[in-house]
Structure formats: structure tokens, C-alpha cells
């Protein structure tokens, strides 16, 4: 298998003086991305939020660099790798530099609400080499409406069963070449069998699929996927949060589906933070 690249590790804007994200394999010409997605509204999906840091990423696109899901009025779950060194620049980021943008479909507007972050918890067991345990929790300065929240999957939840229709949401790359979306997009995918994911990302190849803390989803034909800038964004199935955009090889490659943090597998470490 070729090199495995992290999925969506920081949106680069024209105003941001940060290093470009890792180069991903280019999807087939003519395929739109979140990959193969469509524009949607936060009015219909209020639990999708953008993570922003204007001090690190500038003012364009509201400073968005990752996504997240509102699971309680003052709690957002996202990916731990959004806060890795190299993504946020030469120094680590503090909660005071972060903003959660909710209810804003188009990032270039001032709609919705911007809320500060009181506390940033990054899973201490997150492994930057193999991506296991890729989860973080933001505690907000003020509560958002309870009706904007999304329930999380638990162990044994049928929503994460193979073949289940799902959707992934984000403001990330729409071409695989650094063309980031101004508006929220969603792509329809399906949860895949663990053996399919293990074959795509076998052990001994660096980043390897681990079903205890990961699930994967995609389209057998390719063309539908998350991409750069979508990290930490929600994978929704059966009305529940089943995954967070984590990593993968390329974008929308039929042989390498997107890999997500398995929410049900992380409840033991997540629940004390919520």
C-alpha cells in the first residue's frame, strides 16, 4: 500500500501564513468534493460546527481549520489531530485562541453564533503514529440551544452496522487540490465492513485500521468522501454521531475509504469529559 496521509489537517486560506497541508491523491477529474457532496444548511444540521482560530489561520472563511459536532449545549467533540504540532504552527494552541462557529452555513458571513472555548481536552492516549484514539472535547464559554445537539452512538448501536447509509459534513477541500468550500457540504456514504477497512489499511503499513477505535465509510465506486479541512467533522448515521473525520489515503479513492474515529469505541474516555 502507498503512503497513508492524514485527512483534513488544517484549512489553508489566502490570509493564513501557515504551512500547506500534506498533498493528497487527486480524485478523478470533474468530481466535486466534500467529495461527491452537495451544499446543505446549518439550519437543517445545526449540530455541525466549524472550529476557528483567526490568530493562526487569518480572517478568511472565519478562520476555519477543522469541524466538530455539538453533543451537549456546551460540548463539542472533534479530532485530536486538529491540535497536533505542525498543523497549528510551531507552538501549541490554547483554548483562548479557539472559537466555535455554529449556525453559519457560509463561512464568509457573520451569521450564526461564535462562542469562545473555556477548556480544550485532547485524548492523552491519542497515538499520532497510528491515529488510534483520535478525539478531543471543547467546553464552550456559553451554552448553545439544546435543540442543536446530536446524540452519540454507544457500543452495539445499529447505526454503525456495515451497510448503514451515512453522511459526512464539512467545509473542506472540494477538489483534492486545496479548493476549500465557503459553504457547508455533505456527502452520502455507507458504513463499511471492518475486513474491507483492514484490507485497505493493513497492519505493518504505518497507519493501520483498528476497529476498536475506528470505522470506515465510503462508496465502493469512489467519488464520495471527506477531504482536507473536514477533520473532526461528523459522520452521521441513524440520527446519531457515529464517527469523526480522522484520516485516509487520498480523497474519494475507491480502494481507500475514509477512516473515522469510532464514537462508540471512545465512549469510555469521552463520557467523563461530557
TILO-537718 format. One record per residue (C-alpha): residue in one letter; x, y, z. Coordinates in steps of 0.05 Angstrom, whole numbers, plus 5000, padded with zeros to 4 digits. Layout:
REM TILO-537718
+----+------+------+------+
: aa :    x :    y :    z :
+----+------+------+------+
:  A :    X :    Y :    Z :
...
+----+------+------+------+
This chain:
REM TILO-537718
+----+------+------+------+
: aa :    x :    y :    z :
+----+------+------+------+
:  X : 5000 : 5000 : 5000 :
:  X : 5023 : 5071 : 4986 :
:  X : 5035 : 5124 : 5038 :
:  X : 4976 : 5140 : 5083 :
:  X : 4961 : 5213 : 5091 :
:  X : 4922 : 5246 : 5147 :
:  X : 4854 : 5270 : 5126 :
:  X : 4840 : 5345 : 5130 :
:  X : 4894 : 5372 : 5175 :
:  X : 4882 : 5446 : 5173 :
:  X : 4850 : 5491 : 5122 :
:  X : 4897 : 5540 : 5089 :
:  X : 4869 : 5607 : 5068 :
:  X : 4900 : 5662 : 5027 :
:  X : 4907 : 5703 : 5090 :
:  X : 4938 : 5649 : 5132 :
:  X : 5013 : 5645 : 5139 :
:  X : 5016 : 5571 : 5155 :
:  X : 5048 : 5511 : 5121 :
:  X : 5007 : 5478 : 5066 :
:  X : 4974 : 5412 : 5085 :
:  X : 5002 : 5346 : 5062 :
:  X : 4989 : 5331 : 4989 :
:  X : 4933 : 5282 : 4978 :
:  X : 4919 : 5238 : 4918 :
:  X : 4876 : 5276 : 4868 :
:  X : 4805 : 5249 : 4857 :
:  X : 4780 : 5236 : 4787 :
:  X : 4772 : 5298 : 4744 :
:  X : 4704 : 5331 : 4747 :
:  X : 4684 : 5302 : 4815 :
:  X : 4663 : 5354 : 4865 :
:  X : 4684 : 5345 : 4937 :
:  X : 4670 : 5348 : 5006 :
:  X : 4678 : 5294 : 4953 :
:  X : 4616 : 5280 : 4913 :
:  X : 4576 : 5323 : 4961 :
:  X : 4523 : 5377 : 4958 :
:  X : 4511 : 5443 : 4994 :
:  X : 4469 : 5438 : 5057 :
:  X : 4446 : 5487 : 5110 :
:  X : 4464 : 5492 : 5184 :
:  X : 4390 : 5508 : 5194 :
:  X : 4377 : 5435 : 5178 :
:  X : 4441 : 5408 : 5211 :
:  X : 4454 : 5455 : 5270 :
:  X : 4500 : 5405 : 5306 :
:  X : 4555 : 5415 : 5252 :
:  X : 4603 : 5468 : 5276 :
:  X : 4667 : 5499 : 5249 :
:  X : 4729 : 5506 : 5292 :
:  X : 4763 : 5572 : 5282 :
:  X : 4828 : 5606 : 5301 :
:  X : 4836 : 5673 : 5267 :
:  X : 4903 : 5683 : 5302 :
:  X : 4930 : 5621 : 5267 :
:  X : 4890 : 5618 : 5202 :
:  X : 4871 : 5690 : 5187 :
:  X : 4802 : 5721 : 5176 :
:  X : 4782 : 5689 : 5110 :
:  X : 4729 : 5635 : 5117 :
:  X : 4720 : 5655 : 5191 :
:  X : 4789 : 5625 : 5207 :
:  X : 4761 : 5554 : 5199 :
:  X : 4811 : 5497 : 5204 :
:  X : 4771 : 5436 : 5227 :
:  X : 4699 : 5414 : 5241 :
:  X : 4663 : 5386 : 5300 :
:  X : 4596 : 5362 : 5328 :
:  X : 4556 : 5394 : 5383 :
:  X : 4536 : 5337 : 5430 :
:  X : 4514 : 5379 : 5490 :
:  X : 4497 : 5453 : 5495 :
:  X : 4568 : 5469 : 5517 :
:  X : 4607 : 5410 : 5489 :
:  X : 4637 : 5398 : 5420 :
:  X : 4673 : 5334 : 5400 :
:  X : 4725 : 5336 : 5346 :
:  X : 4790 : 5302 : 5325 :
:  X : 4853 : 5304 : 5369 :
:  X : 4897 : 5311 : 5308 :
:  X : 4867 : 5380 : 5294 :
:  X : 4913 : 5404 : 5350 :
:  X : 4977 : 5368 : 5331 :
:  X : 5042 : 5405 : 5325 :
:  X : 5055 : 5426 : 5254 :
:  X : 4982 : 5437 : 5240 :
:  X : 4973 : 5495 : 5288 :
:  X : 5043 : 5522 : 5274 :
:  X : 5107 : 5519 : 5314 :
:  X : 5072 : 5526 : 5382 :
:  X : 5012 : 5490 : 5412 :
:  X : 4946 : 5526 : 5415 :
:  X : 4909 : 5546 : 5478 :
:  X : 4834 : 5546 : 5489 :
:  X : 4835 : 5622 : 5487 :
:  X : 4855 : 5622 : 5414 :
:  X : 4796 : 5578 : 5393 :
:  X : 4726 : 5596 : 5372 :
:  X : 4668 : 5551 : 5355 :
:  X : 4625 : 5577 : 5298 :
:  X : 4554 : 5550 : 5299 :
:  X : 4494 : 5563 : 5254 :
:  X : 4536 : 5593 : 5199 :
:  X : 4527 : 5558 : 5131 :
:  X : 4571 : 5606 : 5092 :
:  X : 4637 : 5620 : 5127 :
:  X : 4648 : 5688 : 5095 :
:  X : 4586 : 5716 : 5130 :
:  X : 4575 : 5736 : 5203 :
:  X : 4512 : 5694 : 5212 :
:  X : 4500 : 5645 : 5268 :
:  X : 4539 : 5649 : 5333 :
:  X : 4612 : 5650 : 5352 :
:  X : 4628 : 5622 : 5421 :
:  X : 4694 : 5620 : 5457 :
:  X : 4726 : 5557 : 5486 :
:  X : 4737 : 5552 : 5561 :
:  X : 4773 : 5485 : 5560 :
:  X : 4807 : 5441 : 5509 :
:  X : 4814 : 5367 : 5526 :
:  X : 4856 : 5325 : 5478 :
:  X : 4854 : 5250 : 5490 :
:  X : 4920 : 5235 : 5525 :
:  X : 4921 : 5166 : 5494 :
:  X : 4916 : 5192 : 5423 :
:  X : 4972 : 5160 : 5382 :
:  X : 4999 : 5206 : 5329 :
:  X : 5033 : 5148 : 5292 :
:  X : 4974 : 5102 : 5282 :
:  X : 4917 : 5151 : 5296 :
:  X : 4883 : 5110 : 5350 :
:  X : 4841 : 5149 : 5399 :
:  X : 4834 : 5210 : 5353 :
:  X : 4785 : 5250 : 5394 :
:  X : 4782 : 5316 : 5432 :
:  X : 4729 : 5355 : 5470 :
:  X : 4718 : 5430 : 5473 :
:  X : 4680 : 5461 : 5531 :
:  X : 4646 : 5525 : 5509 :
:  X : 4643 : 5591 : 5546 :
:  X : 4568 : 5593 : 5538 :
:  X : 4514 : 5543 : 5522 :
:  X : 4483 : 5537 : 5453 :
:  X : 4410 : 5516 : 5444 :
:  X : 4397 : 5445 : 5468 :
:  X : 4358 : 5431 : 5404 :
:  X : 4423 : 5439 : 5364 :
:  X : 4455 : 5378 : 5396 :
:  X : 4464 : 5309 : 5368 :
:  X : 4463 : 5242 : 5406 :
:  X : 4525 : 5198 : 5403 :
:  X : 4527 : 5124 : 5385 :
:  X : 4541 : 5074 : 5440 :
:  X : 4573 : 5004 : 5436 :
:  X : 4528 : 4957 : 5397 :
:  X : 4489 : 5014 : 5365 :
:  X : 4458 : 4990 : 5299 :
:  X : 4473 : 5058 : 5268 :
:  X : 4546 : 5037 : 5259 :
:  X : 4529 : 4970 : 5227 :
:  X : 4561 : 4955 : 5159 :
:  X : 4518 : 4978 : 5101 :
:  X : 4483 : 5033 : 5140 :
:  X : 4473 : 5097 : 5099 :
:  X : 4511 : 5155 : 5129 :
:  X : 4531 : 5226 : 5113 :
:  X : 4595 : 5265 : 5127 :
:  X : 4594 : 5341 : 5135 :
:  X : 4646 : 5396 : 5128 :
:  X : 4674 : 5459 : 5096 :
:  X : 4736 : 5425 : 5069 :
:  X : 4771 : 5416 : 5002 :
:  X : 4725 : 5409 : 4942 :
:  X : 4777 : 5384 : 4892 :
:  X : 4833 : 5349 : 4930 :
:  X : 4878 : 5407 : 4909 :
:  X : 4865 : 5458 : 4963 :
:  X : 4799 : 5489 : 4939 :
:  X : 4762 : 5499 : 5004 :
:  X : 4687 : 5508 : 5007 :
:  X : 4654 : 5572 : 5031 :
:  X : 4590 : 5534 : 5047 :
:  X : 4574 : 5472 : 5088 :
:  X : 4572 : 5409 : 5046 :
:  X : 4551 : 5337 : 5058 :
:  X : 4568 : 5272 : 5022 :
:  X : 4527 : 5208 : 5025 :
:  X : 4567 : 5146 : 5041 :
:  X : 4558 : 5078 : 5074 :
:  X : 4590 : 5047 : 5135 :
:  X : 4636 : 4991 : 5111 :
:  X : 4654 : 4923 : 5139 :
:  X : 4716 : 4922 : 5183 :
:  X : 4750 : 4869 : 5138 :
:  X : 4744 : 4918 : 5079 :
:  X : 4776 : 4972 : 5120 :
:  X : 4831 : 4926 : 5145 :
:  X : 4847 : 4905 : 5074 :
:  X : 4852 : 4978 : 5053 :
:  X : 4897 : 4996 : 5112 :
:  X : 4933 : 4933 : 5134 :
:  X : 4977 : 4924 : 5195 :
:  X : 5051 : 4935 : 5185 :
:  X : 5040 : 4994 : 5138 :
:  X : 5048 : 5050 : 5189 :
:  X : 4978 : 5077 : 5197 :
:  X : 4934 : 5016 : 5203 :
:  X : 4859 : 5007 : 5212 :
:  X : 4839 : 4988 : 5283 :
:  X : 4764 : 4971 : 5291 :
:  X : 4764 : 4983 : 5366 :
:  X : 4773 : 5058 : 5356 :
:  X : 4760 : 5067 : 5282 :
:  X : 4707 : 5055 : 5229 :
:  X : 4709 : 5070 : 5155 :
:  X : 4657 : 5094 : 5106 :
:  X : 4654 : 5110 : 5033 :
:  X : 4627 : 5090 : 4965 :
:  X : 4652 : 5025 : 4932 :
:  X : 4658 : 5064 : 4867 :
:  X : 4696 : 5121 : 4900 :
:  X : 4679 : 5194 : 4889 :
:  X : 4647 : 5208 : 4956 :
:  X : 4689 : 5225 : 5016 :
:  X : 4715 : 5276 : 5065 :
:  X : 4779 : 5314 : 5047 :
:  X : 4828 : 5366 : 5074 :
:  X : 4795 : 5416 : 5121 :
:  X : 4740 : 5367 : 5142 :
:  X : 4778 : 5337 : 5201 :
:  X : 4737 : 5328 : 5264 :
:  X : 4672 : 5336 : 5225 :
:  X : 4614 : 5289 : 5239 :
:  X : 4595 : 5224 : 5206 :
:  X : 4521 : 5215 : 5219 :
:  X : 4480 : 5151 : 5212 :
:  X : 4412 : 5134 : 5240 :
:  X : 4406 : 5204 : 5270 :
:  X : 4468 : 5193 : 5314 :
:  X : 4541 : 5214 : 5313 :
:  X : 4579 : 5150 : 5295 :
:  X : 4646 : 5179 : 5273 :
:  X : 4693 : 5238 : 5266 :
:  X : 4734 : 5252 : 5203 :
:  X : 4804 : 5225 : 5221 :
:  X : 4849 : 5201 : 5165 :
:  X : 4856 : 5163 : 5100 :
:  X : 4896 : 5156 : 5035 :
:  X : 4877 : 5209 : 4985 :
:  X : 4806 : 5234 : 4976 :
:  X : 4749 : 5191 : 4947 :
:  X : 4795 : 5134 : 4925 :
:  X : 4751 : 5072 : 4918 :
:  X : 4807 : 5028 : 4946 :
:  X : 4820 : 5072 : 5007 :
:  X : 4756 : 5094 : 5042 :
:  X : 4756 : 5149 : 5094 :
:  X : 4774 : 5128 : 5165 :
:  X : 4735 : 5158 : 5223 :
:  X : 4743 : 5157 : 5298 :
:  X : 4691 : 5106 : 5323 :
:  X : 4649 : 5145 : 5373 :
:  X : 4620 : 5082 : 5405 :
:  X : 4690 : 5056 : 5417 :
:  X : 4712 : 5120 : 5451 :
:  X : 4654 : 5128 : 5500 :
:  X : 4696 : 5104 : 5558 :
:  X : 4744 : 5163 : 5551 :
:  X : 4692 : 5212 : 5524 :
:  X : 4637 : 5206 : 5576 :
:  X : 4677 : 5234 : 5635 :
:  X : 4690 : 5297 : 5593 :
:  X : 4617 : 5309 : 5575 :
+----+------+------+------+
